[in-house]
Every structure is written in C-alpha cells, then in structure tokens.
Amino acid sequence: MKTESRTQLSEANLKALRERRREFLSRLGQGIAVLPSAKPNSGPAGDRTIFRQDSDFMYLTGCPEPHALAVFIPQHPDFQTALFVRERDAFTELWNGAMIGTQDAASVLGFDRVFPLSEFEKKLPEWLVHADSIYWDASPEQEFFEQLRPVLQGSRLRRNGGEIFNVRDLIHELRLFKDEFEIAALRKANAVASAAHEAAMRFARPGVSEYQVQAVLEASMRGVGSSQLGYPSIVAGGANACCLHYNTNSCSVSEGELLLIDAGCEWNYYTADVTRTFPVSGRFSAEQRALYDLVLDAQRRSIAAIRPGAKLSELNDLAGRILAQGLIQLGVIRASLDEVLEKKLHKEFFPHGLGHWLGMDVHDVGRYRIKNVERPLEAGMCLTVEPGIYVQPGMQGVDARWQGIGIRIEDNILVTAGGSENFTPCVKSATDVESMVGTMPDTVRDFFLGR
C-alpha cells in the first residue's frame, strides 16, 4: 500500500514561504547560505519524543521533517534554492509515517531543486564556486556540523579568504517582522488559547486541583486542532502565583484564592502567550480586586502607548510608574514616588520586564538593540505586554492582607502603522472574569473529572 506524504501547505503558506526566500536571497549578496533542520530527539532507552522542526528552518522551507538541509544560492545561473531530504523508504515510513521524499518536495514546498540527502557532500563544493561568502550555523550541536566543516575547510571559498557569517542573524532579523500568513497564524493561536483560558475559568471552583484545570485548558487547545503547546503551562493557585515560572501544577486551590494561568498553543508553528488571573470562588476580595485593577490599568495604558517609534524601555518605565504609584496609594509601599522609582523599590513586586518578542518561539528572535542602541518599535513586530504584581508571603514591611497575592495579565500585540492590534480576545475586566468563573455545567465538569 502506497502512503501519501502528510506535508501539505496552503496556498497562503506557500506564497509566504516564496516571498521570505526571495527577501532572504536578496540579502545574501554574492553569498551562499546553508541551513540544517532540527535533529530528532530521543528519550530514555531510545524512545522517540515529539519532533518539532527548527523554527528558522521551518520559516524558510516549510519542511517539517528531520534529516533535511536547505541551500540558497542567489548567483547560481540555473537555480537559487535547493533542498536535500531523505529518499522515501518503506521501513522508515512503517515506523514513523509517510515521508515527503525528493519527488514531492519540489512541488509541495516550492524549491527550485530537490536532491537526496546523500548527495549533499558532492553538490555543495560545486556550488561554493559561485559564492564569495557563506552563511551557516557552526554550532557543534547541529547535526550537519561534522559534514559541513571539512567541506568548507577544503573549499576554494575558504582558501581564497571568503567570509563566513552566522546564518541565524540574517534569518532572525527577517523573522522579527511578521507577514500576513504569520499574523493570521498568531490571531488564530490567540483565539484558540483565549477560548481555552475561558474554559478553564468556567471549570474552576474552590477545591479544584491545578492539574485538573491544566487538563481542561490543554484539552481545549488540542481539541480544536492546535498541534502542541507553545511552552509548559503555568497553572498557579494562591501563593504559587508569586513564583514566576511555577509549573508543578500539583496543588489544590482553596476558597478565596486566585488562580494564575500562563499558557499558549501553536497554530501553524506560531504561538500565543496568554496570562489571566481569576478568583476560583468567583469573587475577588477587596485586596485582590485593588491589585488586579492596578495591573489591568498598567496593561491597558501600556498597550495604548504602542506605536511605531515607541521603545520597549519607555513602555516598561510607563508600566513601572503606574504600578509604583498604585502600590503607594494602596499602602503596600510606604515611600514617595520619587524614592520608589530612584531605588526601584517597585521591582520587588514587578521583577520582570513588560514584554518580549513573540512569533514562532514564545521568546521570539530578533535584536532588541542594534550597535548597543535600543531599536524603536516598527510595524510588523509582535510582542507581549504582561505587567504583574507579586507580593511574596512573609514580605517584610507589607501588611499580611496583601501577602501571597500574585497577579499577571498578558496579551499579544502587533505593532501596526497606525498604532497596534491586540490579538488576544480573552476576557480580562474584573467584572467579566467574575461572571465567567465556575459557570461550566456540572455534566461537563464531571466529564473532565472522570465522574
């Protein structure tokens, strides 16, 4: 029985790939670029783990398979893009599923030429004569490092003093600016993740376990077709929310406690990164509500300030000032605003930055500074905005009624020519959140609880 390759690209995806390759080729000048796929992972005793393609490789090739390599040669007289993949074989497909193979790769992925992987060491030296420089990843952990090094060291390019550049730097600058296909994928990832967060809110009630909420959350994302999580889910109840990267997710959440969920999923390799905090009892206490409204105000005002020309440091300072001012007014911090900002006292409560780049990776690539100068925001960049307040248990000088409260609210924002677009539709006003918590019908909750 003949198997069919599982690699199928939409017209929009293929169009985006061709446009990216065209732009990438234009930046190579007279150089040649060699880019390897990710290496397959192996678990204990050789058991296979879930494979995810290297983001840079996927960005330019659309090929989801390991053991592949792409070459870009803008000055070659006959073709400019070449892909090396494994030939299809029945034994490998029996164990791991259908492969794309050399026959289908050209039409499916839109490469000018496709060759068997076994011909790489023969072909590359022939192509190096057309280049005065090479872009590649010389990291020893790369699967093709040992194959590439001797080929390059013996080539005319190396003997004649050709320059060698890091191919990742060039790709990362391209990836920082999202095209239409990427924007659509990020919108979808956010829609799916937002619906999952809302399902978790509906499911939650006092006494629920963090892992039970996690199960509902992740089932909601996977159930509508998300390929995988963007990162390990944080489901942190009560004081656990004061640990920024908590992901043990093993405790129960009691009456009167908050639940902080930081979770996202991928869609077409692009991930959402969404955080919401809510009371499992369905009502914020006075202290929780005061801190929640403060964080939400900082987030909304920071998002409103996003536009081309703005800088992340300015947004960070804006959020920090708003949070500091609010904490002083609430009596959580007992000092003047000038003293708080000068000594950065508010950083004890807001220790992380306001946000980061977002895209194929949750902490996406792209330089924040160029030649040690902070770069301004530009249309096409995507970032998170995630202010938070974390009052550690036992914090000296802070009234006990505030201690153990951790709150973060995070949305995903695209910088546009006229300002910004918020990708994240999940409810976040205190009133809307309270109205949603615990509203899942008992029959549906019982299904998730195995009753």
C-alpha positions in Angstrom: 0.0 0.0 0.0 1.5 3.4 -1.0 1.4 6.0 1.7 0.9 9.7 0.9 3.1 12.4 2.4 1.5 14.3 5.3 3.2 17.5 4.3 0.6 19.8 2.7 0.9 23.6 2.5 -1.9 26.0 1.9 -1.6 28.5 -1.0 -1.2 31.3 1.6 1.6 29.4 3.3 3.4 28.6 0.1 3.1 32.2 -1.1 4.6 33.4 2.2 7.5 30.9 2.0 8.4 32.1 -1.5 8.3 35.7 -0.5 10.5 35.0 2.5 13.0 33.1 0.4 13.1 36.0 -2.1 13.8 38.5 0.6 16.4 36.2 2.2 18.2 35.7 -1.2 18.3 39.4 -1.8 20.2 39.9 1.5 22.8 37.2 0.7 24.5 39.3 -1.9 27.1 37.0 -3.5 27.0 34.6 -0.6 25.6 31.1 -0.2 23.5 30.0 2.8 23.3 26.5 4.2 20.6 25.8 6.8 20.1 22.4 8.6 16.9 21.0 10.0 16.5 20.2 13.7 17.9 17.0 15.0 15.5 14.3 16.1 15.2 13.9 19.9 15.5 10.6 21.6 14.0 9.8 25.0 15.1 7.2 27.5 16.2 3.9 26.1 15.9 5.4 22.6 12.2 6.1 22.8 11.3 8.9 20.4 9.9 12.2 21.7 7.7 14.6 19.8 9.7 16.2 17.0 9.4 19.9 16.4 11.2 21.4 13.4 13.8 24.1 14.0 12.0 27.4 13.7 14.5 29.1 11.3 14.4 26.1 9.0 10.6 25.9 9.1 10.4 29.7 8.4 12.2 29.4 5.1 11.4 25.8 4.0 8.0 24.7 5.3 9.5 21.2 5.7 8.6 19.5 9.0 11.0 16.6 8.6 14.3 15.9 10.3 17.4 15.0 8.3 17.0 17.8 5.8 19.1 20.7 4.6 18.4 23.8 2.6 20.8 25.7 0.4 20.3 29.2 -1.0 22.5 30.4 -3.9 21.3 33.8 -5.3 24.0 34.0 -8.0 23.7 30.4 -9.4 23.0 30.5 -13.2 20.4 27.7 -13.1 18.6 27.8 -9.8 18.6 29.7 -6.4 17.0 27.3 -3.9 17.8 23.7 -3.2 16.6 21.2 -0.6 18.1 18.0 0.5 15.8 15.4 2.0 15.8 11.6 2.6 14.5 9.3 0.0 11.3 7.6 0.9 11.7 4.1 2.2 9.0 1.6 3.4 10.8 0.7 6.6 11.1 4.2 7.9 7.5 5.0 6.9 6.3 1.9 8.7 7.6 3.2 12.0 7.4 7.0 11.6 4.8 7.7 8.9 4.9 9.0 5.4 7.9 11.0 4.2 7.9 13.8 1.7 10.7 12.4 -0.4 12.5 14.0 -3.3 9.7 13.6 -5.8 7.1 15.5 -3.9 9.3 18.1 -2.1 9.7 20.4 -5.1 6.0 20.8 -5.9 4.8 20.7 -2.3 7.5 23.1 -0.9 8.2 25.2 -3.9 12.0 24.7 -4.1 13.8 25.1 -7.4 15.7 21.8 -7.0 15.4 18.9 -4.6 18.2 16.3 -4.1 18.6 13.1 -2.0 20.4 14.0 1.3 23.2 11.6 0.3 24.3 13.9 -2.5 24.9 16.9 -0.2 28.7 16.5 0.3 29.1 16.1 -3.5 26.9 19.1 -4.5 28.0 21.8 -2.0 31.6 22.1 -3.2 30.3 22.5 -6.8 28.1 25.4 -5.7 30.7 27.2 -3.5 32.5 28.3 -6.6 29.6 30.7 -7.2 30.0 32.4 -3.8 32.3 34.8 -2.1 30.9 34.2 1.4 28.9 31.6 3.2 26.2 31.9 5.8 25.8 28.8 8.1 25.4 27.7 11.7 28.7 26.4 13.0 27.2 25.2 16.3 28.7 21.8 17.2 25.3 20.5 18.3 24.0 20.9 14.8 23.5 17.5 13.1 25.4 18.6 10.0 28.3 20.3 11.7 30.8 17.4 11.1 29.7 17.1 7.5 29.9 20.9 6.7 33.2 21.6 8.4 35.5 19.5 6.2 33.7 20.6 3.0 34.2 24.2 3.9 37.7 23.9 5.0 38.7 22.2 1.8 36.8 24.6 -0.5 38.1 27.3 -2.8 36.0 29.7 -0.9 37.9 29.1 2.4 41.3 29.0 0.7 40.6 32.4 -1.0 39.7 34.0 2.2 35.9 34.0 1.8 34.0 35.3 4.7 31.8 33.1 7.0 28.7 34.6 8.6 26.1 33.3 11.1 23.0 32.5 9.0 20.9 32.8 12.1 21.5 36.5 12.4 20.1 37.1 9.0 17.0 35.0 9.4 16.2 36.4 12.9 16.0 39.9 11.5 13.5 38.7 8.9 11.5 36.8 11.5 11.1 39.9 13.7 8.7 41.4 11.1 5.6 39.3 10.6 4.0 38.8 7.2 0.3 38.3 6.5 0.5 34.5 6.9 2.2 34.9 10.3 -0.3 37.5 11.5 -3.2 35.2 10.6 -1.5 32.3 12.5 -0.9 34.4 15.6 -4.5 35.6 15.5 -5.7 32.0 15.4 -3.3 30.8 18.1 -4.6 33.6 20.3 -8.3 32.8 19.6 -7.7 29.2 20.5 -5.7 30.0 23.6 -8.2 32.6 24.7 -11.1 30.1 24.4 -9.0 27.6 26.4 -8.4 30.2 29.2 -12.1 30.9 29.3 -12.9 27.2 29.5 -10.5 27.0 32.5 -12.3 29.9 34.2 -15.7 28.2 33.7 -14.4 24.9 35.0 -12.7 26.3 38.1 -14.3 26.2 41.6 -12.9 26.1 45.1 -11.1 22.8 45.8 -10.1 22.2 42.2 -6.6 21.0 41.5 -4.2 22.9 39.4 -3.6 19.8 37.2 -7.3 19.4 36.7 -7.5 22.9 35.4 -4.5 22.3 33.3 -6.2 19.2 31.7 -9.2 21.3 30.7 -7.1 24.1 29.4 -4.8 21.9 27.3 -7.7 19.6 26.0 -9.5 22.8 24.8 -6.4 23.8 22.8 -5.6 20.4 21.3 -9.3 19.6 20.7 -9.7 22.3 18.1 -6.5 21.4 16.2 -3.6 23.1 17.8 -0.5 21.0 17.1 1.2 21.5 20.5 1.7 23.8 23.4 3.8 26.9 23.0 5.5 26.2 26.3 4.8 24.3 29.5 1.6 25.6 31.1 1.7 27.6 34.3 -1.3 26.9 36.5 -0.6 28.5 39.8 -3.0 28.8 42.7 -2.7 31.1 45.7 0.9 31.9 46.7 2.2 29.7 43.9 1.5 32.6 41.5 4.3 34.5 43.2 6.7 32.1 41.6 7.1 33.4 38.1 7.9 30.1 36.3 5.9 27.8 38.5 4.7 24.7 36.6 4.5 21.9 39.1 0.7 22.3 38.8 0.0 19.8 41.6 -1.8 21.7 44.4 -5.4 22.4 45.1 -6.9 25.9 45.0 -8.9 26.9 48.0 -11.9 29.2 48.5 -10.7 32.8 48.4 -7.6 32.1 46.4 -6.6 33.4 42.9 -5.5 31.1 40.1 -2.9 32.4 37.6 -2.7 30.7 34.3 0.0 31.4 31.8 -0.5 29.2 28.8 -0.5 29.3 25.0 -0.6 27.0 22.0 0.8 26.8 18.5 -1.0 27.3 15.2 1.0 26.7 12.1 4.1 26.9 14.2 3.2 30.3 15.7 2.4 30.5 19.4 0.2 32.5 21.7 1.4 33.6 25.1 -1.6 34.5 27.3 -1.9 35.0 31.0 -5.1 35.5 33.1 -5.6 35.6 36.8 -9.0 35.0 38.4 -10.7 34.1 41.8 -11.8 30.4 41.9 -14.7 31.4 44.2 -16.0 33.8 41.5 -15.4 37.0 43.5 -12.2 39.0 44.2 -11.5 40.1 47.7 -11.1 43.8 48.2 -7.3 43.5 48.2 -7.2 41.1 45.2 -9.5 43.4 43.3 -7.4 46.5 44.1 -4.2 44.9 42.8 -6.0 43.3 39.8 -7.4 46.6 38.7 -4.0 48.2 39.1 -2.3 45.6 36.9 -5.0 45.8 34.3 -4.7 49.6 34.2 -1.0 49.4 33.7 -1.5 46.9 30.9 -4.2 48.9 29.1 -2.2 52.1 29.3 1.0 50.4 28.1 -0.8 48.8 25.1 -2.3 52.2 24.3 1.2 53.7 24.1 2.4 51.1 21.5 3.0 52.6 18.0 5.9 52.8 15.6 8.7 54.9 17.1 7.9 53.9 20.7 10.6 52.0 22.7 10.2 49.0 24.9 12.2 50.7 27.7 9.7 53.6 27.6 6.7 51.2 27.8 8.5 49.4 30.7 9.0 52.7 32.5 5.4 53.7 32.0 4.1 50.4 33.4 6.6 50.6 36.3 5.5 54.1 37.2 1.8 53.2 37.1 2.3 50.2 39.3 4.5 52.1 41.7 2.0 54.9 42.1 -0.8 52.4 42.7 1.1 50.4 45.3 1.9 53.6 47.1 -1.7 54.7 47.1 -2.8 51.3 48.4 -0.3 51.5 51.2 1.6 48.4 50.0 4.7 50.5 49.6 5.4 53.3 52.1 7.6 55.8 50.3 7.4 58.7 47.9 7.1 58.0 44.2 10.5 59.7 43.6 12.1 57.4 46.2 10.4 54.3 44.8 11.5 55.0 41.3 15.0 56.0 42.2 15.6 53.0 44.4 13.5 50.7 42.1 11.5 49.6 45.2 8.6 48.6 42.9 10.8 45.9 41.3 10.4 43.8 44.4 6.7 43.5 43.3 7.2 43.6 39.5 10.6 41.9 38.9 10.3 41.1 35.2 10.1 43.2 32.1 6.9 44.3 30.5 7.2 42.0 27.5 9.2 40.3 24.8 9.1 39.5 21.1 6.6 36.7 20.1 6.3 34.5 17.0 7.4 31.0 16.1 9.1 30.9 19.6 7.5 32.1 22.7 10.5 34.3 23.4 11.0 35.0 19.8 14.2 36.0 18.0 15.3 39.5 16.9 17.6 42.0 18.4 16.3 44.5 20.9 19.4 46.7 20.4 21.5 47.5 17.3 25.1 48.5 17.9 24.1 48.9 21.6 21.3 51.4 20.7 17.7 50.4 21.6 15.7 50.0 18.5 12.2 51.6 18.2 9.1 49.6 17.5 8.2 49.2 13.9 5.1 48.0 12.1 5.1 44.2 11.8 6.7 43.5 15.2 4.8 41.4 17.6 5.3 41.5 21.4 3.7 40.5 24.7 2.5 43.0 27.3 2.4 41.4 30.7 2.6 43.6 33.8 2.3 41.8 37.1 2.3 42.3 40.9 3.7 39.5 43.2 3.5 40.0 46.9 5.6 37.3 48.4 4.4 35.5 51.6 6.2 36.9 54.6 7.4 40.0 52.8 8.8 42.4 55.3 7.1 45.8 55.7 4.0 44.7 53.9 0.7 44.2 55.6 -0.3 40.5 55.8 -3.6 41.1 53.9 -1.6 41.7 50.7 0.8 38.8 51.1 0.6 35.7 48.9 -1.2 37.5 46.1 0.2 37.1 42.6 -1.4 38.7 39.5 -0.3 38.9 35.9 -2.3 39.8 32.8 -0.8 39.2 29.4 -1.9 39.9 25.8 -0.2 39.6 22.5 0.2 42.8 20.5 1.0 43.5 16.8 2.6 46.9 16.1 0.7 48.5 13.1 1.3 51.6 11.0 -1.3 53.4 13.0 -0.7 52.0 16.5 -1.4 48.4 17.4 -3.7 45.4 17.2 -4.5 43.2 20.2 -4.6 39.6 19.2 -5.9 38.3 22.5 -9.7 38.3 22.8 -9.9 36.6 26.3 -12.0 38.4 28.9 -10.0 40.4 31.4 -12.1 43.0 33.1 -12.7 42.1 36.7 -16.4 42.0 36.2 -16.3 39.9 33.1 -13.9 37.5 34.8 -16.0 37.1 37.8 -19.1 36.5 35.7 -17.4 33.6 33.9 -15.7 31.7 36.7 -17.5 28.5 37.7 -20.2 28.6 35.1 -19.4 25.2 33.4 -22.4 22.9 33.6 -21.9 20.1 36.1 -22.3 17.4 33.5 -19.4 18.8 31.5 -17.2 19.3 34.6 -18.0 15.7 35.7 -16.7 14.5 32.3 -13.4 16.2 32.8 -13.2 14.9 36.4 -13.9 11.3 35.2 -17.2 11.0 37.2 
